[in-house]
Amino acid sequence: MITKAIRKFDFVVQAILILICLTIILAPYGAMALGAWQLASAVIWLIVDRDKKTLEYLLSTVAYFLILWAGIELYDYFQINDGLFFYGGVIYAIGAPFALAIFYFFITYNKAFLEDREPASFWDI
């Protein structure tokens, strides 16, 4: 039972940080705080639950950082001045973390509110 309360607390903190990210002024700070919170949460829940979805999130996050690092190194090594490569990198650097944040937000929501729920009717089975 305490696990459900902690999961709900985790969900509420993520929701607040996502709302902070939606404000223009605090967006960079909120995004960094949200990313750090979600990574710490995922590592803790992976140790506690050994959940496959959480593992997928962590592996996706590692892949994101590796691809981002490789893109930055290629950009510097080849000194590419192509605007398409630069803007594609900016879109990747902003879009992928947003997608990962939403993915983990829904994982947390499912774990906190939908998992281990008693069926209310025949259609919930």
C-alpha positions as CSV (number, residue, x, y, z in Angstrom):
1,M,0.0,0.0,0.0
2,I,2.9,2.4,0.7
3,T,4.2,1.7,-2.8
4,K,0.9,3.0,-4.3
5,A,1.2,6.2,-2.2
6,I,4.8,6.8,-3.3
7,R,3.9,6.1,-6.9
8,K,1.1,8.7,-6.7
9,F,3.5,11.2,-5.1
10,D,5.9,10.5,-7.9
11,F,3.1,11.1,-10.5
12,V,2.1,14.4,-8.8
13,V,5.7,15.7,-8.8
14,Q,6.1,14.8,-12.4
15,A,2.8,16.6,-13.3
16,I,3.9,19.7,-11.4
17,L,7.3,19.7,-13.2
18,I,5.6,19.2,-16.6
19,L,3.4,22.2,-15.8
20,I,6.5,24.2,-14.9
21,C,8.0,23.2,-18.3
22,L,5.0,24.6,-20.1
23,T,5.8,28.1,-18.8
24,I,8.1,30.0,-21.0
25,I,10.3,31.5,-18.4
26,L,10.9,28.4,-16.2
27,A,11.0,25.9,-19.0
28,P,14.7,25.1,-19.1
29,Y,14.9,24.7,-15.3
30,G,11.8,22.7,-15.2
31,A,13.0,20.4,-18.0
32,M,16.3,19.8,-16.2
33,A,14.5,19.1,-12.9
34,L,11.9,16.8,-14.7
35,G,14.7,14.8,-16.4
36,A,16.6,14.4,-13.2
37,W,13.5,13.4,-11.3
38,Q,12.4,10.9,-13.9
39,L,15.8,9.3,-14.2
40,A,16.1,8.9,-10.4
41,S,12.6,7.6,-10.2
42,A,13.2,5.1,-13.0
43,V,16.4,3.8,-11.4
44,I,14.7,3.4,-8.0
45,W,11.6,1.7,-9.5
46,L,13.7,-0.6,-11.6
47,I,15.5,-1.7,-8.5
48,V,12.3,-2.1,-6.6
49,D,10.0,-3.6,-9.2
50,R,12.2,-4.8,-12.1
51,D,9.5,-3.4,-14.5
52,K,10.1,-3.9,-18.2
53,K,8.6,-0.6,-19.2
54,T,10.9,1.2,-16.8
55,L,13.9,-0.7,-18.3
56,E,12.7,0.4,-21.8
57,Y,12.6,4.0,-20.6
58,L,16.1,3.8,-19.2
59,L,17.6,2.1,-22.2
60,S,15.8,4.7,-24.5
61,T,17.3,7.5,-22.4
62,V,20.8,6.0,-22.7
63,A,20.3,5.6,-26.5
64,Y,19.2,9.2,-26.6
65,F,22.3,10.5,-24.9
66,L,24.6,8.3,-27.0
67,I,23.0,9.5,-30.3
68,L,23.1,13.1,-29.1
69,W,26.8,12.7,-28.2
70,A,27.6,11.1,-31.5
71,G,25.8,13.8,-33.4
72,I,27.7,16.6,-31.6
73,E,31.0,14.8,-32.2
74,L,30.2,14.4,-35.9
75,Y,29.1,18.0,-36.2
76,D,32.4,19.2,-34.7
77,Y,34.6,16.7,-36.5
78,F,33.3,17.3,-40.0
79,Q,32.5,21.0,-39.3
80,I,29.2,20.7,-41.0
81,N,27.7,24.1,-41.7
82,D,24.5,22.7,-43.1
83,G,21.5,24.3,-41.6
84,L,19.4,21.1,-42.0
85,F,21.9,19.1,-39.8
86,F,21.9,21.8,-37.2
87,Y,18.2,22.3,-37.0
88,G,17.6,18.6,-37.1
89,G,19.9,18.3,-34.1
90,V,18.0,21.0,-32.3
91,I,14.7,19.3,-33.0
92,Y,16.2,16.0,-31.8
93,A,17.7,17.6,-28.6
94,I,14.3,19.1,-27.7
95,G,11.8,16.6,-29.2
96,A,13.3,13.3,-28.0
97,P,13.5,14.4,-24.3
98,F,9.9,15.6,-24.5
99,A,8.8,12.2,-25.9
100,L,10.7,10.4,-23.3
101,A,9.2,12.5,-20.5
102,I,5.7,11.8,-21.7
103,F,6.5,8.1,-22.1
104,Y,7.7,7.9,-18.5
105,F,4.8,10.1,-17.3
106,F,2.3,7.5,-18.7
107,I,4.3,4.6,-17.2
108,T,4.0,6.3,-13.8
109,Y,0.3,7.0,-14.3
110,N,-0.4,3.4,-15.2
111,K,1.6,2.1,-12.2
112,A,0.0,4.5,-9.8
113,F,-3.6,4.4,-10.9
114,L,-4.4,1.6,-13.3
115,E,-2.3,-1.4,-12.2
116,D,-3.7,-3.8,-9.6
117,R,-7.2,-2.2,-10.0
118,E,-10.2,-4.2,-9.2
119,P,-12.5,-4.6,-12.3
120,A,-15.6,-2.4,-11.9
121,S,-17.6,-4.2,-14.5
122,F,-17.6,-6.9,-17.1
123,W,-15.9,-4.6,-19.6
124,D,-12.9,-3.9,-17.4
125,I,-11.9,-7.6,-17.4
